[in-house]
Amino acid sequence: MTGPAGTDPVARWHARGGLLPASRVPGGDLAAVAGAADFAVLPVGAVEWHGPHLPLGADLILAEGFAGESAPGDHHDAVPSGGGTPDGTATPDGAASPGDGVAGPRGVLFPAVPYAACPGQTRPWPGTVAIRPEIAVGYLADVIEGIVAAGFARLVIVNGHDANMSTVRAAMEWVSGRRTASLLLVNWFQLVTPDETAELFGPLPSRGHGGAYETSGVLGFAPESVRPGVAPDLPPKPKLPVPHPYVLVESRPDPWQGWSGHVSLASETAGRRIRELAGARLREILRAWVAAPPPAPPTDAPLPAPPAGPTVTAGPTAAAGREEP
């Protein structure tokens, strides 16, 4: 490790906590960084059409943005929730300030996975880059296992694209049977409740793909990438009138233009509130997770071996599957 703590990002991270980009870690420092880290962070998003008003990387912006909220104490690219400055002088949600002599949580931020499996509802629309699900699961499994193999037994995956919930979960399950690991998946979309979005946007549906909730979320991180006023309100297809959970997948849930929702309700003010609420809840989850006992190694051969039976020697006739007359 070289350079004073004020200029060396690794030394500053050891002293102050926050998020350290994995891409800035010299190979010779990796073992020490992995040993000092509370967790690693992997954002997963998508490149997908969200309507004429949102960027193709909306899900990536949200995944990377909320990943930056996971340990904002000294992450210079993250603006702490509730106001404050990017240099970490604010102390959102009880986080330590770099000037108070107490190191905050230490996270290591890995580069985001930008491409994903995308639903049939958005695949035909321009700009959607859809990966076949079987390829996506295998690729994610390799990425996750590589991070764990580098020494990060705790990995949180911050998701910005709903279709990733199934592929990431499948990859996590596979890796957990091969490596000693605690793998946590958090979807930003679920960190703000429907009741809270109703308070922000009113009674009209707001949580659809490219709708007011998602548009406001992007406004909370990258307002310059949103084009307000270019997309009309497109009320989504009503849900089934039952109180029970279900999963419904349809080829085209008209009215649908690769997005739906009351976009006119979106605002930067709502986006800041969404960022504040979801960021605080993400950090709450992470604190509880880090405080929990670490996992045991994967189970190896949990069932007893079958008892040895008599040895049968097959002659040429028996081996051919015929009985002696």
C-alpha positions as CSV (number, residue, x, y, z in Angstrom):
1,M,0.0,0.0,0.0
2,T,1.6,3.3,-1.0
3,G,0.8,7.0,-0.6
4,P,-0.6,8.9,2.3
5,A,-4.1,8.2,3.6
6,G,-5.4,11.4,2.1
7,T,-4.6,10.3,-1.5
8,D,-4.5,6.6,-1.4
9,P,-8.1,5.3,-1.7
10,V,-7.2,2.0,0.0
11,A,-5.6,3.7,2.9
12,R,-8.4,6.2,3.3
13,W,-10.9,3.3,3.2
14,H,-9.1,1.4,5.9
15,A,-9.1,4.6,8.1
16,R,-12.6,5.9,7.4
17,G,-14.8,3.1,5.9
18,G,-17.2,3.7,3.1
19,L,-17.2,2.2,-0.3
20,L,-14.0,1.2,-2.1
21,P,-14.3,0.5,-5.8
22,A,-12.8,-3.0,-6.4
23,S,-11.4,-1.8,-9.7
24,R,-9.0,0.5,-7.7
25,V,-7.6,-2.2,-5.4
26,P,-4.1,-3.3,-6.3
27,G,-3.7,-7.0,-6.4
28,G,-1.2,-7.0,-3.6
29,D,-3.7,-5.3,-1.3
30,L,-6.6,-7.6,-2.1
31,A,-6.2,-10.0,0.8
32,A,-6.0,-7.2,3.3
33,V,-9.0,-5.4,1.8
34,A,-11.1,-8.6,1.8
35,G,-10.1,-9.3,5.4
36,A,-11.1,-5.8,6.5
37,A,-14.3,-5.5,4.5
38,D,-17.7,-5.9,6.1
39,F,-19.2,-6.9,2.8
40,A,-18.9,-6.6,-1.0
41,V,-21.5,-5.0,-3.2
42,L,-22.5,-6.0,-6.7
43,P,-25.1,-3.8,-8.6
44,V,-27.1,-5.6,-11.2
45,G,-29.2,-3.7,-13.7
46,A,-30.3,-4.0,-17.4
47,V,-30.2,-2.1,-20.7
48,E,-33.9,-1.9,-21.5
49,W,-36.5,0.3,-23.1
50,H,-38.5,2.1,-20.4
51,G,-40.4,4.5,-22.7
52,P,-39.3,7.7,-24.5
53,H,-38.9,9.5,-21.2
54,L,-36.4,7.3,-19.5
55,P,-32.8,6.3,-20.4
56,L,-32.0,2.8,-21.5
57,G,-29.9,2.4,-18.5
58,A,-32.6,3.3,-16.0
59,D,-32.2,0.0,-14.1
60,L,-28.5,0.4,-14.1
61,I,-28.7,3.9,-12.8
62,L,-30.9,2.7,-9.9
63,A,-28.8,-0.3,-9.1
64,E,-25.5,1.6,-9.0
65,G,-27.2,4.6,-7.2
66,F,-28.6,2.5,-4.4
67,A,-25.4,0.4,-4.2
68,G,-23.6,3.7,-3.5
69,E,-26.0,4.3,-0.6
70,S,-25.0,1.0,1.1
71,A,-22.0,2.5,2.9
72,P,-21.9,6.2,2.1
73,G,-19.5,7.4,4.8
74,D,-16.6,8.1,2.5
75,H,-17.9,7.2,-1.0
76,H,-17.2,10.4,-2.9
77,D,-19.6,9.5,-5.7
78,A,-22.6,9.1,-3.3
79,V,-24.7,12.0,-2.0
80,P,-25.9,11.0,1.5
81,S,-29.6,10.9,1.9
82,G,-31.4,13.7,3.7
83,G,-29.1,16.3,2.2
84,G,-25.4,16.7,2.9
85,T,-22.2,16.7,0.9
86,P,-20.6,14.0,-1.2
87,D,-17.4,14.1,1.0
88,G,-19.2,12.2,3.8
89,T,-19.6,15.1,6.2
90,A,-23.3,14.3,6.6
91,T,-24.1,11.3,8.8
92,P,-27.2,9.8,7.3
93,D,-29.0,7.2,9.3
94,G,-26.4,7.3,12.1
95,A,-23.4,6.6,9.8
96,A,-20.1,7.7,11.0
97,S,-18.5,10.8,9.6
98,P,-14.9,10.5,8.3
99,G,-13.9,13.4,10.5
100,D,-15.1,11.9,13.8
101,G,-12.3,9.4,14.1
102,V,-14.7,6.4,13.8
103,A,-14.6,4.3,10.7
104,G,-18.0,3.5,9.2
105,P,-18.9,0.2,7.6
106,R,-16.5,-0.9,4.9
107,G,-17.9,-2.1,1.6
108,V,-16.1,-3.0,-1.6
109,L,-18.0,-2.0,-4.7
110,F,-17.6,-4.3,-7.7
111,P,-18.4,-3.1,-11.2
112,A,-22.1,-3.5,-12.1
113,V,-23.5,-6.2,-14.3
114,P,-25.2,-4.2,-17.0
115,Y,-26.9,-6.8,-19.1
116,A,-29.7,-9.1,-18.1
117,A,-32.5,-11.4,-19.1
118,C,-35.5,-9.2,-20.1
119,P,-39.2,-10.0,-20.3
120,G,-40.9,-10.6,-23.6
121,Q,-42.9,-7.5,-23.0
122,T,-39.9,-5.3,-23.5
123,R,-37.6,-7.4,-25.7
124,P,-39.1,-6.1,-29.0
125,W,-38.6,-2.5,-28.1
126,P,-35.6,-0.5,-29.3
127,G,-32.6,-0.5,-27.1
128,T,-33.4,-3.5,-25.1
129,V,-30.4,-5.9,-24.9
130,A,-31.8,-9.2,-23.7
131,I,-29.7,-12.1,-22.5
132,R,-31.1,-15.6,-22.7
133,P,-32.1,-16.6,-19.1
134,E,-29.9,-19.7,-19.1
135,I,-26.9,-17.6,-20.2
136,A,-27.7,-15.0,-17.6
137,V,-27.9,-17.5,-14.7
138,G,-24.6,-19.1,-15.6
139,Y,-22.9,-15.7,-16.1
140,L,-24.2,-14.4,-12.8
141,A,-23.1,-17.6,-11.0
142,D,-19.5,-17.1,-12.3
143,V,-19.4,-13.5,-11.3
144,I,-20.8,-14.2,-7.8
145,E,-18.5,-17.1,-7.2
146,G,-15.5,-15.1,-8.4
147,I,-16.2,-12.4,-5.8
148,V,-16.6,-14.9,-3.1
149,A,-13.4,-16.7,-4.2
150,A,-11.6,-13.4,-3.9
151,G,-12.2,-13.5,-0.2
152,F,-15.6,-11.7,0.2
153,A,-17.8,-14.2,2.1
154,R,-20.5,-11.6,2.5
155,L,-21.9,-10.2,-0.8
156,V,-24.9,-8.0,-1.2
157,I,-26.4,-7.8,-4.7
158,V,-28.4,-4.6,-5.2
159,N,-30.9,-5.1,-8.0
160,G,-32.5,-2.5,-10.3
161,H,-34.3,-4.8,-12.7
162,D,-37.2,-7.0,-11.7
163,A,-36.4,-9.9,-14.0
164,N,-33.0,-10.3,-12.2
165,M,-34.8,-11.5,-9.1
166,S,-35.2,-15.0,-10.5
167,T,-31.8,-15.3,-12.3
168,V,-29.8,-13.8,-9.4
169,R,-31.6,-16.0,-6.9
170,A,-30.8,-19.1,-9.0
171,A,-27.2,-18.1,-9.3
172,M,-26.9,-17.4,-5.5
173,E,-28.4,-20.8,-4.7
174,W,-25.9,-22.6,-6.9
175,V,-22.9,-20.7,-5.5
176,S,-24.0,-21.3,-1.9
177,G,-23.7,-25.0,-2.4
178,R,-20.1,-24.7,-3.5
179,R,-18.6,-21.9,-1.3
180,T,-18.9,-20.7,2.3
181,A,-20.9,-17.5,1.6
182,S,-23.7,-15.3,2.8
183,L,-25.4,-13.9,-0.3
184,L,-28.0,-11.1,0.1
185,L,-30.3,-9.9,-2.6
186,V,-32.0,-6.5,-2.2
187,N,-34.4,-5.0,-4.8
188,W,-34.6,-1.2,-4.5
189,F,-38.2,-1.3,-5.8
190,Q,-39.4,-3.3,-2.8
191,L,-37.8,-0.9,-0.2
192,V,-40.6,1.6,-0.5
193,T,-44.1,0.2,0.3
194,P,-47.2,0.6,-1.9
195,D,-48.8,2.7,0.9
196,E,-45.8,5.1,0.8
197,T,-45.9,5.4,-3.0
198,A,-49.6,6.2,-2.7
199,E,-48.7,9.0,-0.3
200,L,-46.2,10.3,-2.8
201,F,-48.3,10.0,-6.0
202,G,-51.9,9.6,-4.9
203,P,-54.4,6.8,-5.7
204,L,-53.5,6.3,-9.3
205,P,-51.2,3.3,-10.1
206,S,-47.6,4.4,-10.0
207,R,-45.5,1.3,-9.6
208,G,-45.5,0.0,-13.2
209,H,-42.6,-0.4,-15.6
210,G,-41.4,3.1,-16.5
211,G,-44.2,4.6,-14.3
212,A,-44.1,7.5,-11.9
213,Y,-42.3,5.5,-9.1
214,E,-39.5,4.3,-11.3
215,T,-39.2,7.6,-13.2
216,S,-39.0,9.5,-9.9
217,G,-36.3,7.0,-8.7
218,V,-34.2,7.8,-11.7
219,L,-34.8,11.5,-11.1
220,G,-33.4,11.0,-7.6
221,F,-30.0,10.0,-9.1
222,A,-29.7,11.2,-12.6
223,P,-32.3,14.0,-13.3
224,E,-30.4,15.1,-16.5
225,S,-31.2,11.7,-18.1
226,V,-35.0,12.0,-17.9
227,R,-37.2,13.8,-20.4
228,P,-40.3,15.0,-18.6
229,G,-43.3,15.7,-20.8
230,V,-42.4,13.5,-23.7
231,A,-44.5,10.5,-22.7
232,P,-48.3,10.6,-22.1
233,D,-49.9,8.9,-19.2
234,L,-50.6,5.3,-20.0
235,P,-52.8,3.7,-17.3
236,P,-51.6,0.1,-16.7
237,K,-53.8,-2.9,-17.1
238,P,-55.7,-3.5,-13.8
239,K,-54.5,-6.3,-11.6
240,L,-56.7,-9.3,-10.9
241,P,-59.4,-8.5,-8.2
242,V,-58.2,-11.0,-5.7
243,P,-56.2,-10.5,-2.4
244,H,-54.0,-13.6,-2.9
245,P,-50.4,-13.6,-4.2
246,Y,-49.9,-14.8,-7.8
247,V,-47.5,-14.4,-10.7
248,L,-49.0,-13.5,-14.1
249,V,-46.9,-13.3,-17.2
250,E,-48.5,-12.0,-20.4
251,S,-47.1,-11.4,-23.9
252,R,-48.5,-7.9,-24.0
253,P,-50.5,-6.4,-21.2
254,D,-52.3,-3.7,-23.1
255,P,-52.4,-0.8,-22.8
256,W,-48.7,-1.1,-23.2
257,Q,-45.9,0.7,-25.1
258,G,-43.0,-1.1,-23.5
259,W,-43.9,0.9,-20.4
260,S,-47.0,2.0,-18.6
261,G,-48.1,4.4,-15.8
262,H,-49.0,7.9,-14.9
263,V,-45.7,9.5,-15.7
264,S,-46.9,13.0,-15.2
265,L,-46.9,12.3,-11.4
266,A,-43.1,11.8,-11.3
267,S,-41.0,14.5,-9.7
268,E,-37.5,15.2,-8.4
269,T,-39.0,15.8,-5.0
270,A,-40.5,12.3,-5.0
271,G,-37.2,10.9,-6.2
272,R,-35.3,12.4,-3.3
273,R,-37.8,11.0,-0.9
274,I,-37.6,7.5,-2.5
275,R,-33.8,7.7,-2.4
276,E,-33.9,8.7,1.3
277,L,-36.4,6.0,2.3
278,A,-34.9,3.1,0.3
279,G,-31.3,4.0,1.1
280,A,-32.0,4.1,4.9
281,R,-33.8,0.7,4.7
282,L,-31.0,-0.8,2.7
283,R,-28.5,0.3,5.3
284,E,-30.8,-1.1,8.1
285,I,-30.8,-4.5,6.3
286,L,-27.0,-4.4,5.9
287,R,-26.4,-3.6,9.6
288,A,-28.6,-6.5,10.7
289,W,-27.0,-8.9,8.2
290,V,-23.4,-8.0,9.1
291,A,-24.3,-8.4,12.8
292,A,-25.7,-11.9,12.2
293,P,-23.5,-15.0,12.7
294,P,-21.5,-16.0,9.6
295,P,-22.6,-19.1,7.7
296,A,-21.2,-22.5,8.1
297,P,-19.5,-24.2,5.2
298,P,-21.7,-26.0,2.6
299,T,-23.0,-29.4,3.6
300,D,-20.9,-32.2,2.2
301,A,-22.6,-35.6,1.7
302,P,-25.3,-35.2,4.3
303,L,-26.7,-38.7,3.8
304,P,-24.8,-41.8,5.0
305,A,-23.3,-43.9,2.3
306,P,-25.4,-47.0,1.4
307,P,-24.2,-50.2,3.0
308,A,-21.9,-52.3,0.9
309,G,-23.7,-55.3,-0.6
310,P,-22.4,-58.6,-1.9
311,T,-20.0,-58.4,-4.7
312,V,-21.4,-59.7,-8.0
313,T,-19.0,-60.7,-10.7
314,A,-20.6,-60.7,-14.2
315,G,-19.3,-63.1,-16.8
316,P,-19.6,-62.5,-20.5
317,T,-23.1,-63.9,-20.7
318,A,-24.4,-61.9,-17.7
319,A,-22.7,-58.8,-18.9
320,A,-24.6,-59.0,-22.1
321,G,-27.9,-59.1,-20.2
322,R,-28.8,-62.8,-20.9
323,E,-29.4,-65.5,-18.4
324,E,-28.0,-69.0,-18.6
325,P,-30.5,-71.6,-19.7
